[in-house]
Amino acid sequence: MSTPAQKSGSPLLAIDGGMLVATLLTLAGYLLPWFRKGSGYAWSFSGWAYASLSDGGGWTLLTFGWLLVAGGAALLARGSTAAAMTGVVAAVGTLVTSLAVVAASFAVVGEQTALNPVAQLPFGIGLPVMATGLGLLLATSCRAIVRGEARDPARLGEPD
């Protein structure tokens, strides 16, 4: 029996390698150091720093949940348009929650005396890696949707 999302004969796991790599790259960027409060500080803001707090990290852990959803979607996206669409939702969810965590981190830095205090913070590699991963996750998820729709000749030309 076949459903519109998955055709008979298609494997259970139809991994989209691009989505999986993008998810892992986003996770790496979230865990790597983003910035420090100042050059004299050893502690860096990062998803890892929040997750390893003694109180458990609270709402900042939602980002890991979205990344888990994205990883699961990547495992099925080549065989399921619904999984590919779930990847887009997970990419946007990751973007929103990680943006909130980073914004909250900048708020903790506090007022500085310089005109542009953000430019003077010692930055790590985490934010550019996370941005690259999120862009790739969104792009590869959209590509997987297009592939899925093009793979289904019965849907071509049909109005939705």
C-alpha positions in Angstrom: 0.0 0.0 0.0 1.4 3.4 -1.0 0.7 6.8 0.3 1.3 10.2 -1.4 4.2 10.8 0.9 6.0 7.5 0.4 5.7 5.1 -2.6 5.8 1.4 -2.3 9.2 -0.1 -2.9 11.0 2.9 -1.5 13.3 2.2 1.4 12.3 3.0 4.9 15.4 5.2 5.3 15.9 7.5 2.4 18.6 9.8 3.7 19.1 13.2 2.2 22.8 13.6 2.8 22.8 17.4 2.3 20.1 17.9 4.9 21.9 15.6 7.3 25.2 17.5 6.9 23.5 20.8 7.2 21.8 19.7 10.5 25.2 18.5 11.9 26.8 21.8 10.8 24.1 23.8 12.5 24.5 21.7 15.7 28.3 22.2 15.6 27.8 26.0 15.2 25.3 26.0 18.1 27.8 24.1 20.4 30.9 26.0 19.4 31.8 29.3 21.1 30.0 32.4 19.8 31.6 35.2 21.7 33.0 36.2 25.1 31.9 39.1 27.3 35.4 40.5 27.1 39.0 39.5 26.3 39.7 38.8 30.0 36.9 36.2 30.2 37.6 32.5 29.6 33.9 31.5 29.4 32.2 31.9 26.0 28.5 32.1 25.2 27.4 29.1 23.2 24.7 26.5 23.1 27.0 24.1 24.9 27.5 26.7 27.7 23.8 26.9 28.2 23.1 23.2 28.0 25.8 22.4 30.6 24.5 24.8 33.2 23.7 23.3 36.5 20.0 24.1 36.2 19.8 22.3 32.8 19.6 25.1 30.3 15.8 25.6 30.4 14.2 26.9 27.3 17.5 27.2 25.5 17.3 23.4 25.0 14.4 23.8 22.5 17.0 24.4 19.8 18.3 20.8 20.3 14.7 19.6 19.9 14.4 21.3 16.6 17.7 19.9 15.5 16.6 16.5 16.4 13.5 16.9 14.3 15.6 18.2 11.4 17.9 15.1 11.7 14.9 12.8 11.7 13.5 14.5 8.7 16.9 14.2 6.9 16.7 10.4 7.4 13.4 10.2 5.4 13.5 13.2 3.1 14.6 11.5 -0.1 11.5 9.2 0.0 9.0 11.5 1.6 7.9 15.0 0.7 6.3 15.3 4.1 9.6 14.6 5.8 11.2 17.3 3.5 8.6 19.8 4.5 9.2 18.8 8.2 12.8 19.7 7.5 11.8 23.2 6.5 9.7 23.6 9.6 12.6 22.3 11.8 15.0 24.8 10.0 12.8 27.7 10.8 12.2 26.5 14.4 15.9 26.1 14.9 16.5 29.6 13.4 14.0 31.2 15.7 15.0 29.5 18.9 18.8 29.9 18.3 18.3 33.5 17.4 16.5 34.1 20.7 19.3 32.4 22.6 21.9 34.5 20.9 19.9 37.7 21.4 19.5 36.9 25.1 23.3 36.3 25.2 24.0 39.7 23.7 21.6 41.3 26.3 23.7 39.8 29.1 26.8 41.6 27.9 25.3 44.9 29.1 26.0 48.4 28.2 29.6 49.3 27.1 31.4 52.6 26.8 32.4 52.1 23.1 30.2 53.2 20.2 30.0 49.7 18.8 30.5 47.3 21.7 29.4 44.2 19.7 32.3 44.7 17.2 34.8 44.7 20.1 33.7 41.4 21.6 36.1 38.5 21.1 34.1 36.3 18.7 34.4 32.6 18.1 33.6 30.5 15.1 30.2 29.3 16.3 27.9 31.9 14.9 29.2 31.8 11.3 29.2 28.0 11.3 25.6 28.0 12.7 24.5 30.5 10.1 26.0 28.4 7.3 24.4 25.3 8.6 20.9 26.9 8.9 21.1 28.3 5.4 22.1 24.9 4.0 19.4 23.2 6.0 16.7 25.5 4.6 18.1 25.2 1.1 18.5 21.4 1.1 15.0 20.9 2.7 13.5 23.0 -0.1 15.4 21.0 -2.7 14.1 17.8 -1.2 10.5 19.1 -1.5 11.1 19.9 -5.1 12.6 16.5 -5.8 9.7 14.8 -4.1 7.1 16.7 -6.1 9.0 16.1 -9.4 9.3 12.4 -8.5 5.5 12.0 -8.4 4.3 12.3 -12.0 0.7 11.9 -10.9 0.9 15.3 -9.2 2.5 17.2 -12.1 0.0 19.5 -13.7 -2.6 19.0 -10.9 -3.9 22.1 -9.2 -3.6 21.9 -5.4 
